[in-house]
Amino acid sequence: MNRGLKTPLVLTRCTIREWRADDAADLARHANDTGVAANLRDAFPNPYTVDDANIFLARVINDQLMINFCLDIGGRAAGGIGLRLGSDIHRRTAEFGYWLGRAYWNCGIMSEAVGAFSDAAFEAFDLRRLYAEPFANNRASARVLEKAGFILEGRMKNNVMKAGQLLDSLIYAKTC
């Protein structure tokens, strides 16, 4: 059975690899940041505890199809990247998401990781379309997507409720 992406993907600034149970402390340390959580869905806990990390890791490590991966910097978990695969008529499409610990922002890590991961995902999952929906106020994420070859397709007005605020979101896509 195809478990998904062949990892590790060793890049210049990071390695994309499978999550491990021993990533819990690093995961919690980087994820427990309101600046990180502010740009993610509410399903991403805030605060983010070691218990939250262990629950997440137990789920993704045992997934039959590997779609969630660790961003490893210097041998330590520093963020995550993954897919939500479409089904039925959307079976050749996947939603794409990522996050990185604040200590590594503005270092070019996500631009490199998003480009490499999206290229590998097209092949591994026989996809024709990847898309992401950053909040419209998250200019850094939009820029990462643009650098990786994603195209802005539109703005969805009043699309999300985050921290009590109604926000627009953007739709970026990359096709092959």
DABELSUL-V360788 format. One record per run of one state. SS is the DSSP state (helix for helix, strand for strand, loop for the rest). FROM is the first residue (numbers start at 1). LEN is the number of residues. Records with the same first field share a line. If there is no record, write none. Layout:
BEGIN
SS->FROM-LEN / FROM-LEN
END
This chain:
BEGIN
loop->1-3 / 5-4 / 11-4 / 19-2 / 32-2 / 38-12 / 62-4 / 67-1 / 74-2 / 86-2 / 91-2 / 101-1 / 105-4 / 125-4 / 133-2 / 136-3 / 148-3 / 163-2 / 176-1
strand->4-1 / 9-2 / 15-4 / 66-1 / 68-6 / 76-10 / 93-8 / 129-4 / 135-1 / 151-12 / 165-11
helix->21-11 / 34-4 / 50-12 / 88-3 / 102-3 / 109-16 / 139-9
END
